[in-house]
Amino acid sequence: MKSPDTPAEVPRSFVQYLRSMGPGIVVALTWLGAGDMVDSAVAGGHYGYSLMWAMVIALFVRFAFVSIIAKYQLCNQHGESVMAGLRRLHPWLPWFVGLIGLVFVHFYGSYMVKGTGEASARLLGFMPAGAWSVFWVCMAAVFLYRGAYRHVEMVFYAFLVMLSVSLLGVAVWSGPDPVAAVKGALLFDLPEQTGQFSALLVILSLIGAVGGSISNLLYPYFMQQKGWHGPKFRRLQTYDLAFGTLILVVLNLSVWTIGAEVLNPRGITLKDIDDLANLLTIALGALGGPIFYLGVFAALYSSVIGSATGYGLLCVDVVSVSRPSNPLPARRGLVSQLSIYRLVVAWGLFSPLIWSLPGMPGFVFLTVVANAGTVIVLPVLSGSLWYITARKRYIGETWRNKAWENGLMGGLFVLSLWGAYQSAIAIWAAISG
């Protein structure tokens, strides 16, 4: 029997490549959340199919950005993790990232855990939403404490099936226009402003938020648990991440199609998932809402599990790189036994339950605050990651960023500065108002 630290084998055939994939799907479904669904549905409702290309571009930017991060993990000349590379910039930088991770795994969980309970209550029709939230959090804790990353992958494949049946099924049911969808995804149409924000502003915000998200740092840890170490896994990593990104494109554009076909013709706007589910029930019949809620549950609960796992692994690495003479055994099957990992997982799963108590802010408010808050810290993250992947001192001469990669990272850094400024203004206005 192989040791948990035994590196994975490099695939040599098409079938072996398919069997070796997994981290891309785990991180893709961790990224996918109800906020993405609302954003895609609203964009489809406001602009029809015409801005679909913006989502495709945003997800491509995320693919390229995360692939550059993964390149450092696999190919840097020191054989170290991304977090160790950040420590070379400043000893306190990993601790800053770890602290931010602890804050945001709580706030991400605040709306994902709450939303999981609400989706379950509406889907099944019994037990209060808060009780469902407690139930699913306990189930996730039992599952994650038992360890074995391969079990996480298996569960995420089940989530993928649920999402495909739900979102693709409802999109097809709504009667899409294939020609308009292809044009919207491939032609760079920029329609006139509809609503409060211009189409260009929506596009820049989408690319900046998606491309620079702190959750992009989780992918290298799923790679690590898969056993991918060294430049020989670079091709497999690229295919794996591309597959996960393609899944995100299909799922997001499915929701976009629902918005374009159900909301846009009626001139209806919505505020949250419940509004969309209720409208689908009216437009598509009694099964429209429940089938959609199945997808909402899968999107949220996969994010709950993925975030708790990913940030647990991230915090283990923060502690490990801060004590290089005695690093923690964070590879593959051993990490679930570490007390640091278990504490962070417990924090990420159970602390958000406080937001499910009566009188606490609603799902939409928590989503907006969490997403706005994370944008504020993105300049530090995107700037630091750009620096260590561009300088041969850190990543080496062979693998340092090419000109187009530096252009992409520089563009994201500028967008993150702009997004942080806008978010700070919005949060200050909300507090002072």
C-alpha positions as CSV (number, residue, x, y, z in Angstrom):
1,M,0.0,0.0,0.0
2,K,1.3,3.4,-1.0
3,S,2.3,6.0,1.7
4,P,0.1,9.1,1.8
5,D,3.2,11.1,0.8
6,T,3.9,9.0,-2.3
7,P,3.7,11.3,-5.4
8,A,1.0,10.7,-8.0
9,E,2.0,9.2,-11.3
10,V,2.1,11.4,-14.4
11,P,-0.6,10.2,-16.9
12,R,0.5,9.0,-20.3
13,S,-2.8,8.3,-22.2
14,F,-6.0,10.2,-22.7
15,V,-7.9,7.9,-20.3
16,Q,-5.2,8.3,-17.7
17,Y,-5.5,12.1,-18.0
18,L,-9.3,11.8,-17.5
19,R,-8.8,9.6,-14.4
20,S,-6.2,11.9,-13.0
21,M,-8.3,15.1,-13.0
22,G,-10.1,16.3,-9.9
23,P,-8.7,19.4,-8.3
24,G,-10.1,21.6,-11.1
25,I,-13.6,20.4,-10.4
26,V,-13.3,20.8,-6.6
27,V,-12.0,24.4,-6.9
28,A,-14.6,25.2,-9.7
29,L,-17.5,24.1,-7.5
30,T,-16.0,25.9,-4.5
31,W,-15.9,29.1,-6.5
32,L,-19.5,28.7,-7.8
33,G,-22.0,30.1,-5.4
34,A,-25.5,31.6,-5.3
35,G,-24.0,35.0,-5.8
36,D,-22.7,33.9,-9.2
37,M,-26.2,32.6,-10.0
38,V,-27.9,35.9,-9.1
39,D,-25.3,37.9,-11.0
40,S,-25.6,35.8,-14.1
41,A,-29.4,35.8,-14.0
42,V,-29.5,39.6,-13.5
43,A,-27.1,40.2,-16.3
44,G,-29.2,37.9,-18.6
45,G,-32.3,39.7,-17.4
46,H,-30.9,43.2,-18.1
47,Y,-28.9,42.6,-21.3
48,G,-30.3,39.3,-22.7
49,Y,-27.6,37.3,-24.4
50,S,-25.5,40.3,-25.5
51,L,-23.0,40.3,-22.6
52,M,-22.4,36.6,-22.3
53,W,-18.9,37.1,-23.7
54,A,-18.0,39.1,-20.6
55,M,-18.6,36.0,-18.4
56,V,-16.5,33.9,-20.7
57,I,-13.7,36.5,-20.6
58,A,-13.9,36.8,-16.8
59,L,-13.6,33.1,-16.4
60,F,-10.8,32.8,-18.9
61,V,-8.9,35.5,-16.9
62,R,-9.5,33.5,-13.7
63,F,-8.2,30.4,-15.5
64,A,-5.0,32.2,-16.6
65,F,-4.5,33.9,-13.2
66,V,-4.9,30.6,-11.2
67,S,-2.8,28.7,-13.7
68,I,0.1,31.2,-13.1
69,I,-0.3,30.7,-9.4
70,A,-0.3,26.9,-9.9
71,K,2.9,27.3,-12.1
72,Y,4.7,28.7,-9.1
73,Q,3.5,25.8,-6.9
74,L,4.8,23.2,-9.4
75,C,7.7,24.8,-11.1
76,N,9.5,27.3,-8.8
77,Q,13.3,26.6,-8.4
78,H,13.0,26.3,-4.6
79,G,10.4,23.4,-4.6
80,E,8.2,25.3,-2.2
81,S,4.6,26.3,-1.9
82,V,3.0,29.6,-3.0
83,M,2.8,30.6,0.7
84,A,6.5,30.0,1.1
85,G,7.1,32.2,-1.9
86,L,5.1,35.0,-0.2
87,R,7.1,34.5,2.9
88,R,10.2,35.4,0.9
89,L,8.7,38.8,0.2
90,H,8.0,39.4,3.9
91,P,7.8,37.0,6.9
92,W,4.5,38.4,8.0
93,L,2.8,38.1,4.6
94,P,1.7,34.4,5.1
95,W,0.2,35.4,8.5
96,F,-1.7,38.2,6.8
97,V,-3.1,35.8,4.2
98,G,-3.9,33.3,6.9
99,L,-5.8,35.9,9.0
100,I,-7.7,37.1,5.9
101,G,-8.5,33.4,5.2
102,L,-9.9,32.9,8.7
103,V,-12.1,36.1,8.3
104,F,-13.4,35.2,4.9
105,V,-14.0,31.5,5.5
106,H,-16.4,32.7,8.2
107,F,-18.1,35.4,6.1
108,Y,-18.3,33.2,3.0
109,G,-19.8,30.5,5.2
110,S,-22.2,33.1,6.7
111,Y,-24.3,33.2,3.5
112,M,-23.4,29.7,2.1
113,V,-24.4,27.9,5.3
114,K,-27.5,30.0,5.7
115,G,-28.4,29.6,2.0
116,T,-27.9,25.8,2.2
117,G,-30.5,25.6,5.1
118,E,-32.9,27.9,3.2
119,A,-32.6,25.9,0.0
120,S,-33.2,22.6,1.9
121,A,-36.2,24.0,3.7
122,R,-37.8,25.2,0.4
123,L,-36.8,22.0,-1.5
124,L,-38.1,19.5,1.1
125,G,-40.8,21.5,2.8
126,F,-40.2,20.5,6.4
127,M,-37.9,21.6,9.3
128,P,-36.8,25.2,9.8
129,A,-34.0,26.5,7.6
130,G,-31.8,27.0,10.7
131,A,-32.2,23.3,11.6
132,W,-31.2,22.3,8.1
133,S,-28.1,24.5,8.3
134,V,-27.0,22.7,11.6
135,F,-27.6,19.3,10.1
136,W,-25.6,19.9,6.9
137,V,-22.7,21.5,8.8
138,C,-22.5,18.5,11.1
139,M,-22.5,16.2,8.1
140,A,-19.7,18.2,6.5
141,A,-17.6,18.1,9.7
142,V,-18.0,14.3,10.0
143,F,-17.1,13.9,6.4
144,L,-14.0,16.2,6.4
145,Y,-12.6,14.8,9.7
146,R,-12.5,11.3,8.2
147,G,-9.9,12.6,5.8
148,A,-9.0,11.2,2.4
149,Y,-9.0,13.9,-0.3
150,R,-10.2,11.4,-2.9
151,H,-13.5,11.2,-1.0
152,V,-13.9,14.9,-1.4
153,E,-13.5,14.5,-5.2
154,M,-16.1,11.8,-5.4
155,V,-18.7,13.9,-3.5
156,F,-17.9,16.9,-5.8
157,Y,-18.6,14.7,-8.9
158,A,-22.0,14.0,-7.4
159,F,-22.5,17.7,-6.9
160,L,-21.6,18.3,-10.5
161,V,-24.3,15.8,-11.7
162,M,-26.8,17.6,-9.5
163,L,-25.8,21.0,-10.9
164,S,-25.9,19.8,-14.5
165,V,-29.3,18.2,-14.1
166,S,-30.7,21.3,-12.4
167,L,-29.2,24.3,-14.2
168,L,-28.8,22.8,-17.6
169,G,-32.2,21.2,-17.4
170,V,-33.9,24.5,-16.4
171,A,-32.0,26.4,-19.1
172,V,-33.1,23.9,-21.8
173,W,-36.6,23.9,-20.3
174,S,-36.8,27.7,-20.6
175,G,-36.4,27.5,-24.4
176,P,-33.0,29.0,-25.2
177,D,-32.2,30.7,-28.5
178,P,-28.9,28.9,-29.6
179,V,-28.0,31.4,-32.3
180,A,-28.4,34.4,-30.0
181,A,-26.4,32.5,-27.2
182,V,-23.5,31.8,-29.6
183,K,-23.5,35.4,-30.8
184,G,-23.6,36.6,-27.2
185,A,-20.7,34.4,-26.2
186,L,-18.5,35.1,-29.2
187,L,-19.3,38.6,-30.4
188,F,-18.1,41.5,-28.3
189,D,-21.3,43.5,-28.3
190,L,-21.5,46.4,-25.9
191,P,-25.1,47.4,-25.5
192,E,-26.4,50.7,-24.1
193,Q,-26.8,51.1,-20.4
194,T,-29.7,49.3,-18.7
195,G,-30.3,50.0,-15.1
196,Q,-27.9,51.8,-12.7
197,F,-24.5,50.6,-14.1
198,S,-23.1,50.7,-17.6
199,A,-22.3,47.5,-19.4
200,L,-18.6,48.5,-19.4
201,L,-18.6,49.0,-15.6
202,V,-20.3,45.6,-15.1
203,I,-17.6,43.9,-17.3
204,L,-14.7,45.5,-15.5
205,S,-16.2,44.7,-12.1
206,L,-16.8,41.1,-13.1
207,I,-13.3,40.5,-14.4
208,G,-11.7,42.2,-11.4
209,A,-13.7,40.3,-8.8
210,V,-13.5,36.9,-10.5
211,G,-9.9,37.2,-11.5
212,G,-8.5,38.3,-8.2
213,S,-10.6,36.5,-5.7
214,I,-8.7,35.2,-2.5
215,S,-10.3,31.8,-3.2
216,N,-8.0,31.4,-6.2
217,L,-5.3,30.6,-3.7
218,L,-7.1,27.3,-2.8
219,Y,-6.3,25.5,-6.0
220,P,-2.6,24.7,-5.2
221,Y,-3.7,23.0,-2.0
222,F,-6.1,20.7,-3.8
223,M,-3.2,19.9,-6.2
224,Q,-1.0,19.2,-3.2
225,Q,-3.5,16.8,-1.8
226,K,-3.7,15.1,-5.2
227,G,0.0,14.5,-5.0
228,W,1.1,16.8,-7.9
229,H,4.6,18.0,-7.3
230,G,7.1,19.3,-9.8
231,P,7.1,20.6,-13.4
232,K,6.2,17.2,-14.8
233,F,2.6,17.8,-13.6
234,R,2.3,21.2,-15.4
235,R,0.5,19.8,-18.4
236,L,-2.0,17.8,-16.4
237,Q,-2.6,20.8,-14.1
238,T,-3.4,23.0,-17.1
239,Y,-5.9,20.5,-18.6
240,D,-7.4,19.9,-15.2
241,L,-8.0,23.6,-14.5
242,A,-9.2,24.2,-18.0
243,F,-11.8,21.4,-17.5
244,G,-13.0,23.0,-14.3
245,T,-13.2,26.4,-15.9
246,L,-15.2,25.0,-18.8
247,I,-17.7,23.6,-16.2
248,L,-18.0,27.0,-14.7
249,V,-18.6,28.6,-18.1
250,V,-21.4,26.1,-18.9
251,L,-23.1,26.4,-15.5
252,N,-22.9,30.2,-15.4
253,L,-24.1,30.6,-19.0
254,S,-27.0,28.2,-18.2
255,V,-28.2,30.6,-15.5
256,W,-27.6,33.5,-17.8
257,T,-29.8,31.8,-20.4
258,I,-32.5,31.4,-17.7
259,G,-32.3,35.2,-17.1
260,A,-32.4,36.0,-20.8
261,E,-35.4,33.8,-21.5
262,V,-37.5,34.2,-18.3
263,L,-36.6,37.7,-17.0
264,N,-35.6,39.7,-20.0
265,P,-38.8,39.3,-22.0
266,R,-40.9,40.2,-19.0
267,G,-38.8,43.2,-18.0
268,I,-38.5,41.8,-14.4
269,T,-35.7,42.4,-12.0
270,L,-34.9,40.3,-9.0
271,K,-33.1,40.7,-5.7
272,D,-32.2,37.1,-4.7
273,I,-32.5,33.4,-5.4
274,D,-36.0,33.1,-4.0
275,D,-37.3,35.7,-6.5
276,L,-35.9,33.7,-9.4
277,A,-37.1,30.4,-8.1
278,N,-40.6,31.8,-7.6
279,L,-40.6,33.2,-11.1
280,L,-39.4,29.9,-12.6
281,T,-42.3,28.2,-10.8
282,I,-44.7,30.6,-12.5
283,A,-43.1,30.5,-15.9
284,L,-42.2,26.8,-16.1
285,G,-44.7,25.1,-13.9
286,A,-44.6,23.5,-10.4
287,L,-41.3,21.7,-11.0
288,G,-39.4,24.7,-12.2
289,G,-38.6,26.1,-8.7
290,P,-37.8,22.9,-6.9
291,I,-35.4,21.7,-9.7
292,F,-33.6,25.1,-9.6
293,Y,-33.4,24.9,-5.8
294,L,-31.6,21.5,-6.2
295,G,-28.9,23.3,-8.1
296,V,-28.8,26.1,-5.5
297,F,-28.3,23.5,-2.8
298,A,-25.5,21.8,-4.8
299,A,-23.7,25.1,-5.5
300,L,-23.9,26.3,-1.9
301,Y,-23.0,23.0,-0.1
302,S,-20.1,22.3,-2.4
303,S,-18.8,25.8,-1.6
304,V,-19.3,25.1,2.1
305,I,-17.2,21.9,1.9
306,G,-14.6,23.2,-0.5
307,S,-14.0,26.4,1.4
308,A,-13.6,24.7,4.8
309,T,-11.2,22.2,3.2
310,G,-9.2,24.7,1.2
311,Y,-8.8,27.3,3.9
312,G,-7.9,24.6,6.4
313,L,-5.1,23.5,4.1
314,L,-4.1,27.1,3.5
315,C,-3.8,27.8,7.3
316,V,-1.8,24.6,7.8
317,D,0.7,25.8,5.2
318,V,0.9,29.3,6.8
319,V,2.0,27.6,10.1
320,S,4.3,25.2,8.2
321,V,6.2,27.8,6.2
322,S,6.6,29.9,9.4
323,R,8.6,27.1,11.0
324,P,10.7,25.7,8.1
325,S,12.9,23.7,10.4
326,N,9.9,21.6,11.5
327,P,7.2,21.8,8.7
328,L,3.9,20.1,9.2
329,P,3.1,16.9,7.3
330,A,0.5,18.5,5.0
331,R,0.6,16.1,2.1
332,R,-2.3,14.0,1.0
333,G,-3.9,11.8,3.7
334,L,-2.0,13.1,6.7
335,V,-3.4,16.6,6.9
336,S,-6.8,15.7,8.2
337,Q,-5.2,14.5,11.5
338,L,-3.6,17.9,12.2
339,S,-5.2,19.9,15.0
340,I,-4.7,23.2,13.1
341,Y,-6.6,21.8,10.1
342,R,-9.4,20.5,12.3
343,L,-9.8,23.8,14.1
344,V,-9.9,25.8,10.9
345,V,-12.5,23.4,9.4
346,A,-14.6,23.7,12.6
347,W,-14.3,27.5,12.5
348,G,-15.3,27.6,8.8
349,L,-18.3,25.3,9.3
350,F,-19.7,26.1,12.8
351,S,-19.0,29.8,13.4
352,P,-21.3,30.9,10.5
353,L,-24.3,29.2,12.2
354,I,-24.6,32.4,14.3
355,W,-26.0,34.1,11.2
356,S,-28.8,31.5,11.0
357,L,-30.3,32.7,14.3
358,P,-33.5,34.7,14.3
359,G,-33.1,38.4,13.7
360,M,-29.8,38.1,12.0
361,P,-29.2,39.8,8.6
362,G,-30.6,38.1,5.5
363,F,-28.8,36.0,2.9
364,V,-28.5,38.8,0.3
365,F,-27.0,41.3,2.8
366,L,-24.4,38.7,4.0
367,T,-23.5,37.9,0.4
368,V,-23.0,41.6,-0.5
369,V,-20.9,42.4,2.6
370,A,-18.7,39.3,2.2
371,N,-18.0,39.9,-1.5
372,A,-17.4,43.6,-1.0
373,G,-15.0,43.0,1.9
374,T,-12.8,40.5,0.1
375,V,-12.2,43.0,-2.8
376,I,-10.5,45.4,-0.4
377,V,-7.6,43.0,0.3
378,L,-7.1,42.0,-3.3
379,P,-4.4,44.5,-4.2
380,V,-2.0,43.0,-1.7
381,L,-2.7,39.5,-2.9
382,S,-2.6,40.1,-6.6
383,G,0.4,42.4,-6.4
384,S,2.4,39.9,-4.3
385,L,1.5,37.0,-6.5
386,W,2.5,39.0,-9.6
387,Y,5.9,39.8,-8.1
388,I,6.9,36.3,-7.1
389,T,5.8,34.8,-10.5
390,A,7.6,37.6,-12.5
391,R,11.0,37.5,-10.8
392,K,13.5,34.8,-11.6
393,R,14.8,35.2,-8.0
394,Y,11.6,33.5,-6.8
395,I,10.3,31.2,-9.6
396,G,13.5,30.8,-11.7
397,E,14.5,31.9,-15.2
398,T,12.7,29.1,-17.0
399,W,9.2,29.6,-15.6
400,R,9.0,33.3,-14.8
401,N,6.1,35.1,-16.4
402,K,6.1,35.8,-20.1
403,A,5.1,39.3,-21.4
404,W,1.4,38.4,-21.8
405,E,1.3,36.9,-18.3
406,N,2.8,40.0,-16.8
407,G,0.3,42.1,-18.7
408,L,-2.5,40.0,-17.4
409,M,-1.3,40.2,-13.8
410,G,-0.6,43.9,-14.1
411,G,-4.1,44.5,-15.4
412,L,-5.7,42.5,-12.6
413,F,-3.6,44.5,-10.1
414,V,-4.9,47.7,-11.5
415,L,-8.5,46.4,-11.5
416,S,-8.1,45.2,-7.9
417,L,-7.0,48.7,-6.8
418,W,-10.0,50.2,-8.5
419,G,-12.3,47.5,-7.0
420,A,-10.9,48.0,-3.5
421,Y,-11.5,51.8,-3.8
422,Q,-15.1,51.3,-4.9
423,S,-15.8,48.7,-2.2
424,A,-14.3,50.9,0.5
425,I,-16.6,53.7,-0.6
426,A,-19.7,51.4,-0.7
427,I,-18.9,49.9,2.8
428,W,-18.3,53.3,4.3
429,A,-21.6,54.6,2.8
430,A,-23.4,51.6,4.2
431,I,-21.9,52.1,7.7
432,S,-22.4,55.9,7.8
433,G,-25.8,55.7,6.2
